[in-house]
């Protein structure tokens, strides 16, 4: 009976589908929105080198760990731990991932809705003639509006649900094969335009010539944290996707390819942004406003800026969609497999619940004032609650990643681990010992250090 169930379980049908879907999950707003501005804040190329080092020590090993758990169990993020270690509390790690995915998608859908709104603003040429202060007011007016951001959030979540309704092969894989080439094409077009601008050389040098004098302890911690967050780790997405990967696929190679794709897109996004920013004398470390305030100002001054503004915000929306698909699948897979719901019912209920929480969060940006005794000062209003939800997920992700590393390194049987990464002994790897060392010692210790820094603010 078990084999029959495994044969009926949906899954990816091709290597390209696996890479497109998993890379799409990893490549999100963090690559195109957050990565450029924290790179700008911490001095460019020096920060990138530390980030790449952290990707190798944490990102890649944890991704392979999640793939291994998922494929070994052939189950969702919660049931995977129950199958691999029954009658133990380890299933709570799966619940932690489930809750984290739910929380993240609630506010992620709101931010993605902003990007959709900006696509329409770009198309209608709403940025034209606006000075930086007016652009700042435009963004503030959007996020504090009681209705507009919720409308765009609902549209975005409906798009996400539409993909999930198709299942793994005919939904996630099918649309990932379309969206990922589109994303790559847009970012390359933007790169070409940016590096051909007069004065763009300074921005290129900023990205690729390291200045270690600007590399502070805070920058190192930020690189360590972002390396973890940018790959969609710690919330069950890669466990869920791993469960859809066929037994003949090389998990180590797949994890490496996804990690390279994610990092490459982040660097390409920086190449699209910094040459343009430097060409027009804009401050590269402009914070989160870099995307929604600074760049529209750049597009206003750029020849052909109307077209490139549309392309850029379309790029943001596509990147957000490829990530939101994987996050929603974590929730839907649990409802389908553990609750016995059909995919349509599971998708609709999950989407409505997550969207409702997101709409509430959106309203707290300007319409609802909250009193939450557990938070700083007791009163949270404007962006306070929304930012608090983001900070909470920033804590939940490394907690999840820490327990995943401990589970694979110390709890999961070595026979199960070796069987998955060698495809039942068919593959031989020279890196197995390194992976086990990183899994048992390096990754959990660095994740724990990152987590403690987030809590206590050491740097």
One Martini backbone bead per residue (centre of mass of N, CA, C, O) as a GRO file, in nm:
protein
  459
    1UNK     BB    1   0.057   0.063  -0.020
    2UNK     BB    2   0.294   0.262   0.001
    3UNK     BB    3   0.389   0.243  -0.298
    4UNK     BB    4   0.126   0.339  -0.420
    5UNK     BB    5   0.131   0.621  -0.294
    6UNK     BB    6   0.402   0.710  -0.419
    7UNK     BB    7   0.307   0.686  -0.717
    8UNK     BB    8   0.062   0.903  -0.678
    9UNK     BB    9   0.252   1.116  -0.620
   10UNK     BB   10   0.339   1.409  -0.684
   11UNK     BB   11   0.586   1.556  -0.924
   12UNK     BB   12   0.863   1.599  -1.079
   13UNK     BB   13   0.960   1.553  -1.438
   14UNK     BB   14   1.231   1.738  -1.426
   15UNK     BB   15   1.525   1.896  -1.394
   16UNK     BB   16   1.430   2.177  -1.482
   17UNK     BB   17   1.189   2.189  -1.287
   18UNK     BB   18   1.348   2.179  -1.027
   19UNK     BB   19   1.528   2.428  -1.069
   20UNK     BB   20   1.305   2.636  -1.125
   21UNK     BB   21   1.149   2.599  -0.857
   22UNK     BB   22   1.380   2.624  -0.645
   23UNK     BB   23   1.496   2.890  -0.751
   24UNK     BB   24   1.230   3.046  -0.728
   25UNK     BB   25   1.213   3.024  -0.424
   26UNK     BB   26   1.490   3.167  -0.363
   27UNK     BB   27   1.399   3.379  -0.571
   28UNK     BB   28   1.335   3.702  -0.449
   29UNK     BB   29   1.302   3.998  -0.293
   30UNK     BB   30   1.577   3.964  -0.147
   31UNK     BB   31   1.758   3.984  -0.408
   32UNK     BB   32   1.632   4.272  -0.526
   33UNK     BB   33   1.592   4.438  -0.258
   34UNK     BB   34   1.789   4.367  -0.014
   35UNK     BB   35   2.074   4.306  -0.125
   36UNK     BB   36   2.150   4.584  -0.248
   37UNK     BB   37   2.118   4.762   0.016
   38UNK     BB   38   2.321   4.603   0.199
   39UNK     BB   39   2.557   4.637   0.010
   40UNK     BB   40   2.558   4.946   0.020
   41UNK     BB   41   2.595   4.972   0.332
   42UNK     BB   42   2.872   4.755   0.329
   43UNK     BB   43   3.068   4.824   0.056
   44UNK     BB   44   3.006   4.581  -0.139
   45UNK     BB   45   3.238   4.350  -0.229
   46UNK     BB   46   3.313   4.268   0.059
   47UNK     BB   47   3.032   4.164   0.130
   48UNK     BB   48   3.006   3.952  -0.096
   49UNK     BB   49   3.234   3.766  -0.004
   50UNK     BB   50   3.108   3.694   0.268
   51UNK     BB   51   2.842   3.587   0.157
   52UNK     BB   52   2.964   3.351  -0.008
   53UNK     BB   53   3.087   3.211   0.237
   54UNK     BB   54   2.811   3.165   0.383
   55UNK     BB   55   2.677   2.997   0.167
   56UNK     BB   56   2.879   2.758   0.190
   57UNK     BB   57   2.836   2.705   0.512
   58UNK     BB   58   2.502   2.718   0.504
   59UNK     BB   59   2.314   2.717   0.256
   60UNK     BB   60   2.395   2.453   0.112
   61UNK     BB   61   2.371   2.245   0.346
   62UNK     BB   62   2.070   2.308   0.424
   63UNK     BB   63   1.947   2.242   0.153
   64UNK     BB   64   2.037   1.945   0.149
   65UNK     BB   65   1.893   1.867   0.406
   66UNK     BB   66   1.604   1.924   0.307
   67UNK     BB   67   1.603   1.740   0.064
   68UNK     BB   68   1.659   1.480   0.225
   69UNK     BB   69   1.410   1.478   0.402
   70UNK     BB   70   1.196   1.487   0.176
   71UNK     BB   71   1.282   1.237   0.002
   72UNK     BB   72   1.284   1.024   0.227
   73UNK     BB   73   0.972   1.072   0.317
   74UNK     BB   74   0.755   1.170   0.114
   75UNK     BB   75   0.673   1.458   0.259
   76UNK     BB   76   0.582   1.689   0.444
   77UNK     BB   77   0.712   1.897   0.686
   78UNK     BB   78   0.574   1.731   0.918
   79UNK     BB   79   0.570   1.420   0.831
   80UNK     BB   80   0.874   1.378   0.787
   81UNK     BB   81   0.948   1.355   1.094
   82UNK     BB   82   0.754   1.124   1.163
   83UNK     BB   83   0.889   0.914   0.969
   84UNK     BB   84   1.197   0.940   1.065
   85UNK     BB   85   1.085   1.013   1.386
   86UNK     BB   86   0.894   0.845   1.562
   87UNK     BB   87   0.768   0.933   1.865
   88UNK     BB   88   0.862   1.239   1.852
   89UNK     BB   89   0.922   1.598   1.872
   90UNK     BB   90   1.031   1.663   1.571
   91UNK     BB   91   0.761   1.764   1.436
   92UNK     BB   92   0.788   2.062   1.542
   93UNK     BB   93   0.973   2.156   1.315
   94UNK     BB   94   0.749   2.145   1.102
   95UNK     BB   95   0.560   2.346   1.245
   96UNK     BB   96   0.753   2.582   1.234
   97UNK     BB   97   0.758   2.598   0.926
   98UNK     BB   98   0.457   2.639   0.883
   99UNK     BB   99   0.427   2.902   1.048
  100UNK     BB  100   0.640   3.064   0.897
  101UNK     BB  101   0.509   3.050   0.619
  102UNK     BB  102   0.245   3.188   0.698
  103UNK     BB  103   0.367   3.456   0.797
  104UNK     BB  104   0.538   3.537   0.553
  105UNK     BB  105   0.305   3.537   0.337
  106UNK     BB  106   0.136   3.761   0.460
  107UNK     BB  107   0.358   3.995   0.405
  108UNK     BB  108   0.457   3.922   0.121
  109UNK     BB  109   0.189   3.986  -0.023
  110UNK     BB  110   0.197   4.287   0.039
  111UNK     BB  111   0.464   4.362  -0.100
  112UNK     BB  112   0.384   4.242  -0.374
  113UNK     BB  113   0.151   4.440  -0.410
  114UNK     BB  114   0.328   4.686  -0.440
  115UNK     BB  115   0.468   4.593  -0.703
  116UNK     BB  116   0.210   4.586  -0.871
  117UNK     BB  117   0.140   4.883  -0.835
  118UNK     BB  118   0.412   4.980  -0.973
  119UNK     BB  119   0.352   4.871  -1.248
  120UNK     BB  120   0.108   5.061  -1.298
  121UNK     BB  121   0.259   5.326  -1.246
  122UNK     BB  122   0.460   5.287  -1.478
  123UNK     BB  123   0.256   5.261  -1.712
  124UNK     BB  124   0.117   5.554  -1.627
  125UNK     BB  125   0.355   5.754  -1.555
  126UNK     BB  126   0.367   5.850  -1.232
  127UNK     BB  127   0.680   5.944  -1.202
  128UNK     BB  128   0.659   6.182  -1.364
  129UNK     BB  129   0.785   6.483  -1.224
  130UNK     BB  130   0.899   6.355  -0.963
  131UNK     BB  131   1.029   6.407  -0.675
  132UNK     BB  132   1.161   6.254  -0.405
  133UNK     BB  133   0.938   6.357  -0.209
  134UNK     BB  134   0.697   6.261  -0.384
  135UNK     BB  135   0.779   5.961  -0.390
  136UNK     BB  136   0.759   5.924  -0.087
  137UNK     BB  137   0.457   5.997  -0.073
  138UNK     BB  138   0.356   5.774  -0.260
  139UNK     BB  139   0.444   5.536  -0.083
  140UNK     BB  140   0.300   5.621   0.178
  141UNK     BB  141   0.015   5.627   0.049
  142UNK     BB  142  -0.001   5.328  -0.016
  143UNK     BB  143   0.060   5.180   0.268
  144UNK     BB  144  -0.184   5.362   0.419
  145UNK     BB  145  -0.396   5.253   0.255
  146UNK     BB  146  -0.690   5.069   0.315
  147UNK     BB  147  -0.727   4.934   0.001
  148UNK     BB  148  -0.514   4.913  -0.229
  149UNK     BB  149  -0.307   4.698  -0.114
  150UNK     BB  150  -0.526   4.474  -0.084
  151UNK     BB  151  -0.599   4.440  -0.376
  152UNK     BB  152  -0.310   4.356  -0.470
  153UNK     BB  153  -0.283   4.122  -0.276
  154UNK     BB  154  -0.518   3.953  -0.385
  155UNK     BB  155  -0.409   3.925  -0.670
  156UNK     BB  156  -0.147   3.784  -0.595
  157UNK     BB  157  -0.273   3.540  -0.438
  158UNK     BB  158  -0.437   3.440  -0.681
  159UNK     BB  159  -0.194   3.368  -0.855
  160UNK     BB  160  -0.071   3.166  -0.661
  161UNK     BB  161  -0.317   2.975  -0.641
  162UNK     BB  162  -0.337   2.905  -0.945
  163UNK     BB  163  -0.077   2.738  -0.947
  164UNK     BB  164  -0.138   2.535  -0.713
  165UNK     BB  165  -0.395   2.401  -0.841
  166UNK     BB  166  -0.214   2.232  -1.058
  167UNK     BB  167   0.020   2.146  -0.895
  168UNK     BB  168   0.330   2.033  -0.958
  169UNK     BB  169   0.356   1.971  -1.267
  170UNK     BB  170   0.094   2.166  -1.372
  171UNK     BB  171   0.207   2.416  -1.197
  172UNK     BB  172   0.484   2.474  -1.069
  173UNK     BB  173   0.660   2.368  -1.306
  174UNK     BB  174   0.528   2.507  -1.548
  175UNK     BB  175   0.559   2.811  -1.442
  176UNK     BB  176   0.861   2.810  -1.375
  177UNK     BB  177   0.950   2.771  -1.679
  178UNK     BB  178   0.844   3.066  -1.741
  179UNK     BB  179   0.936   3.269  -1.511
  180UNK     BB  180   1.247   3.232  -1.504
  181UNK     BB  181   1.323   3.328  -1.791
  182UNK     BB  182   1.187   3.601  -1.756
  183UNK     BB  183   1.358   3.702  -1.523
  184UNK     BB  184   1.633   3.678  -1.667
  185UNK     BB  185   1.571   3.864  -1.908
  186UNK     BB  186   1.513   4.123  -1.748
  187UNK     BB  187   1.784   4.147  -1.589
  188UNK     BB  188   1.964   4.165  -1.844
  189UNK     BB  189   1.841   4.419  -1.967
  190UNK     BB  190   1.903   4.599  -1.721
  191UNK     BB  191   2.208   4.559  -1.726
  192UNK     BB  192   2.269   4.677  -2.004
  193UNK     BB  193   2.159   4.957  -1.941
  194UNK     BB  194   2.331   5.027  -1.691
  195UNK     BB  195   2.631   4.980  -1.817
  196UNK     BB  196   2.564   5.212  -2.056
  197UNK     BB  197   2.588   5.434  -1.869
  198UNK     BB  198   2.702   5.723  -1.784
  199UNK     BB  199   2.898   5.645  -1.498
  200UNK     BB  200   2.882   5.323  -1.428
  201UNK     BB  201   3.170   5.231  -1.332
  202UNK     BB  202   3.143   5.291  -1.027
  203UNK     BB  203   2.929   5.070  -0.972
  204UNK     BB  204   3.098   4.829  -1.065
  205UNK     BB  205   3.330   4.873  -0.864
  206UNK     BB  206   3.159   4.849  -0.608
  207UNK     BB  207   3.093   4.541  -0.660
  208UNK     BB  208   3.417   4.429  -0.752
  209UNK     BB  209   3.575   4.624  -0.538
  210UNK     BB  210   3.714   4.576  -0.249
  211UNK     BB  211   3.642   4.732   0.087
  212UNK     BB  212   3.757   4.639   0.400
  213UNK     BB  213   3.713   4.904   0.570
  214UNK     BB  214   3.378   4.849   0.562
  215UNK     BB  215   3.413   4.580   0.732
  216UNK     BB  216   3.205   4.488   0.970
  217UNK     BB  217   3.050   4.306   1.208
  218UNK     BB  218   2.768   4.376   1.101
  219UNK     BB  219   2.820   4.280   0.809
  220UNK     BB  220   2.875   3.983   0.873
  221UNK     BB  221   2.598   3.925   1.005
  222UNK     BB  222   2.430   4.003   0.759
  223UNK     BB  223   2.549   3.791   0.567
  224UNK     BB  224   2.473   3.546   0.736
  225UNK     BB  225   2.166   3.595   0.737
  226UNK     BB  226   2.114   3.627   0.425
  227UNK     BB  227   2.217   3.350   0.336
  228UNK     BB  228   1.976   3.210   0.474
  229UNK     BB  229   1.717   3.367   0.372
  230UNK     BB  230   1.755   3.365   0.047
  231UNK     BB  231   1.695   3.025   0.029
  232UNK     BB  232   1.436   2.931   0.180
  233UNK     BB  233   1.503   2.859   0.482
  234UNK     BB  234   1.326   2.710   0.765
  235UNK     BB  235   1.002   2.663   0.617
  236UNK     BB  236   0.971   2.384   0.423
  237UNK     BB  237   1.018   2.419   0.115
  238UNK     BB  238   1.261   2.215   0.058
  239UNK     BB  239   1.119   1.973   0.174
  240UNK     BB  240   0.879   1.972  -0.014
  241UNK     BB  241   1.038   1.969  -0.281
  242UNK     BB  242   1.208   1.716  -0.213
  243UNK     BB  243   0.952   1.521  -0.220
  244UNK     BB  244   0.940   1.572  -0.557
  245UNK     BB  245   1.203   1.425  -0.598
  246UNK     BB  246   1.364   1.205  -0.762
  247UNK     BB  247   1.573   0.922  -0.706
  248UNK     BB  248   1.780   0.998  -0.957
  249UNK     BB  249   1.863   1.252  -0.834
  250UNK     BB  250   2.115   1.485  -0.757
  251UNK     BB  251   2.118   1.658  -0.469
  252UNK     BB  252   2.389   1.808  -0.466
  253UNK     BB  253   2.367   1.938  -0.747
  254UNK     BB  254   2.098   2.076  -0.706
  255UNK     BB  255   2.180   2.259  -0.469
  256UNK     BB  256   2.408   2.402  -0.623
  257UNK     BB  257   2.238   2.518  -0.859
  258UNK     BB  258   2.043   2.684  -0.685
  259UNK     BB  259   2.256   2.856  -0.539
  260UNK     BB  260   2.379   2.984  -0.792
  261UNK     BB  261   2.122   3.112  -0.902
  262UNK     BB  262   2.059   3.292  -0.662
  263UNK     BB  263   2.332   3.449  -0.657
  264UNK     BB  264   2.328   3.553  -0.950
  265UNK     BB  265   2.071   3.725  -0.927
  266UNK     BB  266   2.173   3.911  -0.707
  267UNK     BB  267   2.411   4.025  -0.876
  268UNK     BB  268   2.240   4.121  -1.119
  269UNK     BB  269   2.075   4.320  -0.957
  270UNK     BB  270   2.315   4.495  -0.875
  271UNK     BB  271   2.393   4.558  -1.177
  272UNK     BB  272   2.119   4.713  -1.229
  273UNK     BB  273   2.152   4.935  -0.994
  274UNK     BB  274   2.438   5.072  -0.934
  275UNK     BB  275   2.514   5.207  -1.202
  276UNK     BB  276   2.261   5.390  -1.197
  277UNK     BB  277   2.302   5.526  -0.923
  278UNK     BB  278   2.588   5.646  -0.987
  279UNK     BB  279   2.516   5.799  -1.251
  280UNK     BB  280   2.304   5.990  -1.052
  281UNK     BB  281   2.414   6.037  -0.753
  282UNK     BB  282   2.326   5.804  -0.559
  283UNK     BB  283   2.271   5.651  -0.266
  284UNK     BB  284   2.338   5.309  -0.209
  285UNK     BB  285   2.236   5.314   0.117
  286UNK     BB  286   1.892   5.372   0.114
  287UNK     BB  287   1.747   5.128   0.176
  288UNK     BB  288   1.423   5.031   0.124
  289UNK     BB  289   1.381   5.292  -0.064
  290UNK     BB  290   1.541   5.213  -0.317
  291UNK     BB  291   1.299   5.091  -0.481
  292UNK     BB  292   1.037   5.301  -0.420
  293UNK     BB  293   1.217   5.583  -0.451
  294UNK     BB  294   1.499   5.596  -0.589
  295UNK     BB  295   1.451   5.447  -0.866
  296UNK     BB  296   1.230   5.628  -0.985
  297UNK     BB  297   1.429   5.867  -0.999
  298UNK     BB  298   1.621   5.732  -1.198
  299UNK     BB  299   1.413   5.678  -1.428
  300UNK     BB  300   1.351   5.982  -1.478
  301UNK     BB  301   1.667   6.032  -1.584
  302UNK     BB  302   1.647   5.803  -1.787
  303UNK     BB  303   1.685   5.684  -2.081
  304UNK     BB  304   1.403   5.493  -2.107
  305UNK     BB  305   1.267   5.478  -1.814
  306UNK     BB  306   0.980   5.376  -1.863
  307UNK     BB  307   1.053   5.084  -1.949
  308UNK     BB  308   1.246   5.013  -1.704
  309UNK     BB  309   1.035   5.041  -1.483
  310UNK     BB  310   0.851   4.817  -1.574
  311UNK     BB  311   1.062   4.589  -1.571
  312UNK     BB  312   1.144   4.606  -1.275
  313UNK     BB  313   0.859   4.559  -1.139
  314UNK     BB  314   0.816   4.294  -1.285
  315UNK     BB  315   1.054   4.150  -1.161
  316UNK     BB  316   0.956   4.164  -0.869
  317UNK     BB  317   0.688   4.009  -0.916
  318UNK     BB  318   0.809   3.744  -1.019
  319UNK     BB  319   0.989   3.683  -0.776
  320UNK     BB  320   0.756   3.674  -0.573
  321UNK     BB  321   0.593   3.442  -0.706
  322UNK     BB  322   0.806   3.210  -0.697
  323UNK     BB  323   0.805   3.213  -0.381
  324UNK     BB  324   0.500   3.197  -0.298
  325UNK     BB  325   0.445   2.918  -0.411
  326UNK     BB  326   0.626   2.756  -0.209
  327UNK     BB  327   0.493   2.854   0.054
  328UNK     BB  328   0.202   2.758  -0.001
  329UNK     BB  329   0.274   2.453  -0.038
  330UNK     BB  330   0.332   2.389   0.256
  331UNK     BB  331   0.034   2.418   0.348
  332UNK     BB  332  -0.115   2.244   0.138
  333UNK     BB  333   0.031   1.972   0.178
  334UNK     BB  334  -0.075   1.924   0.460
  335UNK     BB  335  -0.382   1.924   0.400
  336UNK     BB  336  -0.374   1.692   0.194
  337UNK     BB  337  -0.206   1.463   0.359
  338UNK     BB  338  -0.328   1.499   0.669
  339UNK     BB  339  -0.648   1.588   0.605
  340UNK     BB  340  -0.766   1.499   0.307
  341UNK     BB  341  -0.772   1.719   0.114
  342UNK     BB  342  -0.824   1.878  -0.153
  343UNK     BB  343  -0.652   2.105  -0.337
  344UNK     BB  344  -0.871   2.318  -0.363
  345UNK     BB  345  -0.949   2.349  -0.066
  346UNK     BB  346  -0.666   2.401   0.048
  347UNK     BB  347  -0.599   2.655  -0.120
  348UNK     BB  348  -0.835   2.838  -0.042
  349UNK     BB  349  -0.805   2.837   0.266
  350UNK     BB  350  -0.509   2.925   0.283
  351UNK     BB  351  -0.535   3.190   0.120
  352UNK     BB  352  -0.749   3.333   0.292
  353UNK     BB  353  -0.600   3.327   0.564
  354UNK     BB  354  -0.337   3.473   0.474
  355UNK     BB  355  -0.475   3.727   0.354
  356UNK     BB  356  -0.615   3.821   0.613
  357UNK     BB  357  -0.358   3.870   0.774
  358UNK     BB  358  -0.230   4.067   0.570
  359UNK     BB  359  -0.455   4.282   0.578
  360UNK     BB  360  -0.416   4.350   0.873
  361UNK     BB  361  -0.122   4.440   0.847
  362UNK     BB  362  -0.177   4.665   0.643
  363UNK     BB  363  -0.366   4.836   0.829
  364UNK     BB  364  -0.135   4.894   1.047
  365UNK     BB  365   0.017   5.114   0.865
  366UNK     BB  366  -0.255   5.340   0.922
  367UNK     BB  367  -0.550   5.252   1.045
  368UNK     BB  368  -0.441   5.070   1.279
  369UNK     BB  369  -0.426   5.071   1.628
  370UNK     BB  370  -0.208   4.911   1.859
  371UNK     BB  371  -0.211   4.698   2.158
  372UNK     BB  372   0.101   4.539   2.259
  373UNK     BB  373   0.246   4.443   2.548
  374UNK     BB  374   0.505   4.272   2.431
  375UNK     BB  375   0.595   4.530   2.313
  376UNK     BB  376   0.744   4.808   2.259
  377UNK     BB  377   0.579   5.012   2.490
  378UNK     BB  378   0.286   4.866   2.383
  379UNK     BB  379   0.283   5.047   2.117
  380UNK     BB  380   0.150   4.982   1.783
  381UNK     BB  381   0.210   5.160   1.478
  382UNK     BB  382   0.191   5.166   1.161
  383UNK     BB  383   0.487   4.980   1.103
  384UNK     BB  384   0.522   4.812   1.361
  385UNK     BB  385   0.370   4.538   1.318
  386UNK     BB  386   0.491   4.469   1.046
  387UNK     BB  387   0.787   4.468   1.144
  388UNK     BB  388   0.743   4.253   1.365
  389UNK     BB  389   0.676   4.019   1.173
  390UNK     BB  390   0.950   4.020   1.034
  391UNK     BB  391   1.122   3.976   1.287
  392UNK     BB  392   0.995   3.704   1.364
  393UNK     BB  393   1.083   3.551   1.106
  394UNK     BB  394   1.389   3.602   1.150
  395UNK     BB  395   1.381   3.399   1.392
  396UNK     BB  396   1.241   3.138   1.279
  397UNK     BB  397   1.437   3.053   1.058
  398UNK     BB  398   1.696   2.982   1.227
  399UNK     BB  399   1.556   2.785   1.412
  400UNK     BB  400   1.480   2.583   1.193
  401UNK     BB  401   1.771   2.543   1.080
  402UNK     BB  402   1.896   2.435   1.338
  403UNK     BB  403   1.714   2.178   1.370
  404UNK     BB  404   1.783   2.055   1.096
  405UNK     BB  405   2.086   2.018   1.146
  406UNK     BB  406   2.057   1.839   1.394
  407UNK     BB  407   1.890   1.616   1.266
  408UNK     BB  408   2.088   1.533   1.036
  409UNK     BB  409   2.358   1.516   1.213
  410UNK     BB  410   2.221   1.344   1.491
  411UNK     BB  411   1.938   1.178   1.421
  412UNK     BB  412   1.964   1.086   1.160
  413UNK     BB  413   2.047   0.830   0.989
  414UNK     BB  414   2.325   0.747   0.812
  415UNK     BB  415   2.187   0.556   0.612
  416UNK     BB  416   1.977   0.758   0.506
  417UNK     BB  417   2.170   0.979   0.419
  418UNK     BB  418   2.351   0.813   0.225
  419UNK     BB  419   2.123   0.707   0.041
  420UNK     BB  420   2.040   0.989  -0.072
  421UNK     BB  421   2.327   1.118  -0.165
  422UNK     BB  422   2.383   0.823  -0.339
  423UNK     BB  423   2.144   0.670  -0.457
  424UNK     BB  424   2.197   0.382  -0.324
  425UNK     BB  425   2.522   0.383  -0.423
  426UNK     BB  426   2.556   0.513  -0.724
  427UNK     BB  427   2.711   0.741  -0.577
  428UNK     BB  428   3.014   0.936  -0.561
  429UNK     BB  429   3.172   1.134  -0.297
  430UNK     BB  430   3.417   1.373  -0.184
  431UNK     BB  431   3.211   1.562   0.012
  432UNK     BB  432   3.075   1.409   0.251
  433UNK     BB  433   3.255   1.488   0.495
  434UNK     BB  434   3.210   1.793   0.474
  435UNK     BB  435   2.904   1.791   0.504
  436UNK     BB  436   2.897   1.658   0.787
  437UNK     BB  437   3.062   1.878   0.930
  438UNK     BB  438   2.877   2.118   0.863
  439UNK     BB  439   2.618   1.991   0.984
  440UNK     BB  440   2.722   1.935   1.285
  441UNK     BB  441   2.886   2.225   1.332
  442UNK     BB  442   2.892   2.487   1.156
  443UNK     BB  443   2.596   2.559   1.092
  444UNK     BB  444   2.471   2.558   1.383
  445UNK     BB  445   2.668   2.767   1.507
  446UNK     BB  446   2.612   3.002   1.310
  447UNK     BB  447   2.309   3.013   1.352
  448UNK     BB  448   2.318   3.062   1.656
  449UNK     BB  449   2.478   3.325   1.640
  450UNK     BB  450   2.270   3.476   1.469
  451UNK     BB  451   2.034   3.448   1.666
  452UNK     BB  452   2.164   3.590   1.912
  453UNK     BB  453   2.208   3.856   1.763
  454UNK     BB  454   1.909   3.917   1.708
  455UNK     BB  455   1.829   3.924   2.012
  456UNK     BB  456   2.093   4.104   2.143
  457UNK     BB  457   2.267   4.291   1.959
  458UNK     BB  458   2.592   4.277   1.937
  459UNK     BB  459   2.623   4.433   1.624
   0.00000   0.00000   0.00000
